[in-house]
Amino acid sequence: MRATGLGKQVNTGNIHLTILRDVSFDVEPGEAVAILGASGSGKSTLLGLLAGLDQPTSGSVSIAGTDLFALDENGRAKLRAERVGFVFQSFQLLPAFTALENVMLPLELAGISAARAKAGAMLTHVGLAQRLAHYPKQLSGGEQQRVAIARAFVNEPELLFADEPTGNLDAATGAQIIDLMFDLNHERGTTLVLVTHDQAISQRCGRQLRLVAGCLQDTG
Amino acid sequence: MMRLGKESALALRLLWRDFRAGELKLLIVAVLIAVGSLTTVGFFTSRVQLALTQQSNQLLGADLTIVSDRPFGAELAEEARRRGLSVTRALRFPSMVMHGADNLLSDVKAVADGYPLRGEVRLADRLFGEERVVHEVPAAGSAWVDDRMMTRLGIRAGDVLQLGQIKLRVAALLTQEPDSVIGFINSAPRLLMNEADIAASGLIQTGSRVRYRLYLAGDTAVIDEYRLWAQSRIVAGQNIEGIRDARPEIRSALDRAERFLGLAALLSVVLSAVAIALATRRFLLRHLDGCAVMRCLGARQAVIVRLYVVHFVLLGAAASAAGCGIGYGAQLALASMLEGLLAIALPWPGFLPAWQGLAAGVLLLLGFALPPLVSLGQVPLMRVLRRDLGVPGGAGLLSYTLGLAVICGLVIWKAQDLRLGFFVLGGFLAASLLSLIVVATVLRVLSHLRTEGNFSWRYGVANLRRRALGNTIQIVALALGIMALLTLTLIRGDLLQSWKATLRPDTPNRFVINIQEDQVEALAVFFSTKGMPKPVLAPMVRGRLVAVNGQAVSSANYTEDRAKRLIDREFNLSWAEKTPPDSRIDSGSWWRENDTQFDQLSVEDGIAQTLGLRLGDRLTYEVAGNRIEATITSLRKVDWDSFRVNFFVITPPRLLQGSPVSYITSFYVPQGQVETLNELVREFPNLVMIDVAQIMTQVQKMMDQVSTAVQFVFLFTLVAGLVVLYAAIASTTDEREYEAAIMRTLGASRRQIAATQFAEFALTGALAGALAAAGASGLGYVLATNVLNVPYLGNTWIWVIGIGAGSAGIALAGMLGTRHVLAVPPLQSLRRIA
C-alpha cells in the first residue's frame, strides 16, 4: 500500500482547517505498521483515507497497485470487500444481526459462497463457537470485539485496518484481543495498519509512524 | 410575570431556531393534516348548516306549510285568512311532458296566485341568460321549465308542450324557486304552471301521486298560534313544517353526511397523532444534550418543561392556523364536487370550525408530544459527561392519556352520539389490534426466513423485524389510507357490477303507472297492434294504515324514519289470486281459490319487520274514506331486484272490490322500440312512464359524486399515512446512516444498500397493501351479503393493485426519504453517530 502526498482540509464557513498535510509512506506486504498520535492529530482521518472511506483534498492512495481514488465509490467498496478488513474501537457490529450473521456479512457482500460455514469456522477460531446465535447486545465487550475480529479476517483480507481496537476494553481483555489480532495476522500473513495511542501495543508492530498536527514523522 | 415574559420570549427564540434547523417539519405537517382534514369537513358542513338556517323560510317558500296527500278542505285556509295570514297553495305530481315526438317524465308543480310567500322565483329568457326576479305566477296556458327540461327536450321559450290534455306555452326558463333545494334522484325536470290549468289537463285521477301544499306567512306570534290550532286539526297524511323544522330530509341527510365525513376525517387525525408521537421522540433525542447543558448552566427542571410547553403551544397554534387555511381551501373543492346535489347558495362559513380546528390541533400536539417532552426536564446532568445517560425509553401508552382522551373526545363529538362514538372507537381499536397481530405474526414468520434468500432481502427483512413495533404501526397506518381508497374505487365498482350481474337481460326497464280502469282494454290493444307481449297489469289501491289490532297508529308510535314515513303516507295495496312470481311465502299460507274468508293480507317481511307486524295481526286500512279490516295470514319475501311490479301488501281480490283503482305495469322495451313508447304516451297522455335505466344512471352519477367527495376526505388519510412513514423513517435516520456506513466500510456497494432499503420499503408497502386489500374485501363482502344481498364475487385486482401500488408507492416514498443516507461519506457518518 502506498500513500502519496495525502492532505485533508475541511472548510467550515470561512475557516479552513488542515487535518492532514502531505502524508506519504509505503507499507510492504505482510508488514505491521502502527500509527501513533495524540487526540486530534488526524490518526483516524488518515486511516479513513487509506481505506477510501472519505476523499482526500490532495494526494493519492494505491493498494496492490490500484489507485484508490481513481475508482468510483462502488469500485472502492468492491476493493474493500475483496482485499480489506476492519477492526474498530467501538466494534461497529450490526445490532439486528447475530454474531454469525455479522461475520457472514463481508462474505455475502463479496459474493463468496458457503458464507455460513466459513463464518462459523472463523467464530470458532476466535473462541466463540457457543455464541453464534447471540446478538451483539447479549455479548460482552471483549466478545463483541472478537466477533469484529472474526468479521475482519473472515474474507482473508490482504490488508487489515484497526482503529484503536482496545480503546473500549479493560486492560486484561484488551491484551487478549491484541494477542488474538496479532496471532491471526502472523498466521495469515496479513498486512496490518493499526492506529493507537498505546505505546506498548505499537511496539508489537514492525514500524511506528507518528502523526503530529497532521504531519507524519517516521519513528522507525 | 416578568419571568414568564422572558421565558416566553426564550421559547419563541428556541422555536424559531428549531424551525430554521428543520427540526419541526414533521410535527408541522402532521398538525397541518389533522387540522386540515377536520376543518375541511367542519367548514363545509358549517356552510350548509348556515344556509339552512339563514334561508329556511326561503327554503320553505313560506313561514309555515302544511303538506297533504289529499286536497285540503276549506277550513285550514279560511282560519289562516281569518287570523290575518297570507295563504296560497300548490300541488305537485309526476307527469309525462311531450314535445313533438319526445316525451319526458317531469315533476310538475301547479301554483296559485301569491306563490311564493317567502323567497323568490327567478327566471331567464334562455339558458345562461340574464336572471330576473318575478313576483307573479305563470299565466294560465303557460309554463316555466328548468334547464334540465330545456336541454333534454331541446326546447326554448315560445315552444309549446303537451301536458295531459292541454297545451302549455313555455314562457321562460326557471332558474330558481323556493322549496326546491335538493337535486336528488327523485326530482325529475321541473315544470311550473298555473293551478287554474290543472282541471283541464285531466291529470289528477284515481291513484295519481299528488302532494298538496298550503303556504302560510305572517306575524311570528300569529303563525305560532295558528300552528298550535292546526296541529289538532290535521289528519293522517298531513304534516306541518315550520322554519325550525324546514326540510327535515335535508337536515337528516346533512346530519348523516356530517357524521360520516367527520369520522372519515378523524382517521387522518389518528394517523397524524401517531406521526406526532414518532416525530416528538426524534425531537426529544436531538434536544437531550441541549437540555443537559441548560441544566448545567442552572436551568431548573420546571423551567425546561415550561419552556418546551410554551414552545409546543406556539408551534401547535401556528401550525393549526395554517391547517385551517388548508381546510378552508379544501372545503371549496369539496363543495364544488357536491355541486348540483345541493341547489342552494352556500354562505361563507362561520369561525366556529376554525376555533375547533385550532383547539384540536393544539390539544393533539400537546397530548402526544408532552409525555416525551417531560423527560427533557429530567435529563441527568451527568449526560454532559456521559452521552449514553438519560436516553429515555419509549413512552408507555399510559403517558399518552391526554392525547388518547383528545382522540376519544373528538370521535364522540363527531359521532354526535355516545354509543356510536364508542362503537367507532371500539371498532377502530379492534381493527388496529387485529392488524397489529397480523403484521407482527407476518414479521415473525419472515424473520425465520431471513437466513435464506439473497443478502438485500435478508437484511431488509431484518430491518423490518428489528423495528417491529414502529414498522407495524407504520404498516397499519398506511394500510388504513390505502384501504379507504380501495374501498371507494374498486369495491364500489365491484358491488355495482355484482348487482348488475344479478339482473336478467329481459329485466323490465320501464314502469308505467296511473293506468285507469277504462284504459286497461285499450292498452292491451295498443300492445298487441305493436306486436309487443301483452303487459301484466297489477291493480293498485291507495290506502292508509290506521290501526293495528284495533289500536290506532300514528307516526309518533314509531322511532325509525322509514316506519314514520310508511305510516304518514298511503300504502299501495294490490290484490292477487296467486302468489306473485317474485314472492316466496316465508310464514303462514297464501289464500286458496274460492276461499270464503277474504279478509286476509299477505305482507312483505321487510315492511312487517319495520312496522313490527306479525302473522295474525289485524290491520285496518282507510281506503277512499272506507275502513277495511283484514288479518295477516302470510309473510312474503320479495325479490325487488326483479324489477317486476310488486307490492308490500296484497289482499284476496274480493276484499278491495269497489275501491278506486288504477293499474301499474312494468315491461322490457328493447332499445330500438323507443318510438313505440312515444306513441304510447301520445295516445294515453295521463300515463306516467318511468325509465329505470335513466334513474339508475342518475343514481350512479350521484354515487360517483358523493364518493368522489368522500375519496377527497380520505386523501388526507393517505397523506397522513405517508407522514407516519416519513416520521418513522426520520426517527431511524441515524441508525440507517450508521448501518449503511458500516456496510460500505465492509465493502457494500451503493446498489447493494439501495436494494436493501428497497426490499424493506417494498415489503412494508406490500404488507400494508395486502392488509388494505383484505380489509377492503372484507368490507365489500359485508356490504354485498348484508346490505345489497348480492353474491360477492371478489376481485383479484384489489390484491394486485393493493399490493402492487402499495409496495411501489411506499418503496418510492421510502427511497426518497432515505436518499441522503447514501450521500454521506461513510467515515463522516461513523464519526458523527458513534
Boltz contact constraints between the chains, C-beta under 6 A:
constraints:
  - contact:
      token1: [A, 48]
      token2: [B, 827]
      max_distance: 6.0
  - contact:
      token1: [A, 53]
      token2: [B, 826]
      max_distance: 6.0
  - contact:
      token1: [A, 53]
      token2: [B, 827]
      max_distance: 6.0
  - contact:
      token1: [A, 54]
      token2: [B, 825]
      max_distance: 6.0
  - contact:
      token1: [A, 54]
      token2: [B, 827]
      max_distance: 6.0
  - contact:
      token1: [A, 74]
      token2: [B, 749]
      max_distance: 6.0
  - contact:
      token1: [A, 74]
      token2: [B, 750]
      max_distance: 6.0
  - contact:
      token1: [A, 77]
      token2: [B, 744]
      max_distance: 6.0
  - contact:
      token1: [A, 77]
      token2: [B, 747]
      max_distance: 6.0
  - contact:
      token1: [A, 77]
      token2: [B, 749]
      max_distance: 6.0
  - contact:
      token1: [A, 80]
      token2: [B, 747]
      max_distance: 6.0
  - contact:
      token1: [A, 81]
      token2: [B, 747]
      max_distance: 6.0
  - contact:
      token1: [A, 86]
      token2: [B, 745]
      max_distance: 6.0
  - contact:
      token1: [A, 90]
      token2: [B, 834]
      max_distance: 6.0
  - contact:
      token1: [A, 92]
      token2: [B, 742]
      max_distance: 6.0
  - contact:
      token1: [A, 94]
      token2: [B, 739]
      max_distance: 6.0
  - contact:
      token1: [A, 96]
      token2: [B, 462]
      max_distance: 6.0
  - contact:
      token1: [A, 96]
      token2: [B, 466]
      max_distance: 6.0
  - contact:
      token1: [A, 105]
      token2: [B, 746]
      max_distance: 6.0
  - contact:
      token1: [A, 106]
      token2: [B, 746]
      max_distance: 6.0
  - contact:
      token1: [A, 108]
      token2: [B, 455]
      max_distance: 6.0
  - contact:
      token1: [A, 109]
      token2: [B, 747]
      max_distance: 6.0
  - contact:
      token1: [A, 109]
      token2: [B, 748]
      max_distance: 6.0
